Amino acid sequence: MRATGEEEDERPLASAVRTARLPSMDYRKIITVEAGKRSGKPCIRGLRVTVYDVLDYLAAGMTHEQILKEFPYLAEEDIRACLAYAADRERRISVAVG
């Protein structure tokens, strides 16, 4: 509490991260694209699991732990690489206005 009786401003982690701009994970060592595999979609370490698959599981409510249990050949770093790939791709999208 401040001397004035107001609660201290507790900045959420997301706000602090935006301010600090943490370095992004280098997903390029994990996310691979092969023309003959999954129609050229970005996959994890050359496996048949796509970035989209992992993002879709997360969006459906699966936790990292549930994904890792369902796909024991994946690692926590693979999930983070999918998120980093998606964030980087989103950053690069240009929006046509008009």
TAGI-V818862 format. One record per residue. N is the residue number from 1. RES is the residue in one letter. OMEGA is omega as a letter, one per 30 degrees, with the letter a starting at -180 (NA if undefined). Layout:
N|RES|OMEGA + N|RES|OMEGA
//
This chain:
1|M|l + 2|R|a + 3|A|a + 4|T|a + 5|G|l + 6|E|l + 7|E|l + 8|E|l + 9|D|l + 10|E|a + 11|R|l + 12|P|a + 13|L|a + 14|A|l + 15|S|l + 16|A|l + 17|V|l + 18|R|a + 19|T|a + 20|A|a + 21|R|l + 22|L|l + 23|P|a + 24|S|l + 25|M|l + 26|D|a + 27|Y|a + 28|R|l + 29|K|a + 30|I|a + 31|I|a + 32|T|l + 33|V|l + 34|E|a + 35|A|a + 36|G|a + 37|K|l + 38|R|l + 39|S|l + 40|G|l + 41|K|l + 42|P|a + 43|C|l + 44|I|l + 45|R|l + 46|G|l + 47|L|a + 48|R|l + 49|V|a + 50|T|l + 51|V|l + 52|Y|l + 53|D|a + 54|V|l + 55|L|l + 56|D|l + 57|Y|l + 58|L|l + 59|A|l + 60|A|l + 61|G|l + 62|M|l + 63|T|l + 64|H|a + 65|E|l + 66|Q|l + 67|I|a + 68|L|l + 69|K|a + 70|E|a + 71|F|a + 72|P|l + 73|Y|l + 74|L|l + 75|A|l + 76|E|l + 77|E|l + 78|D|l + 79|I|l + 80|R|l + 81|A|l + 82|C|l + 83|L|l + 84|A|l + 85|Y|a + 86|A|l + 87|A|l + 88|D|l + 89|R|l + 90|E|l + 91|R|a + 92|R|a + 93|I|l + 94|S|a + 95|V|l + 96|A|a + 97|V|l + 98|G|NA
//
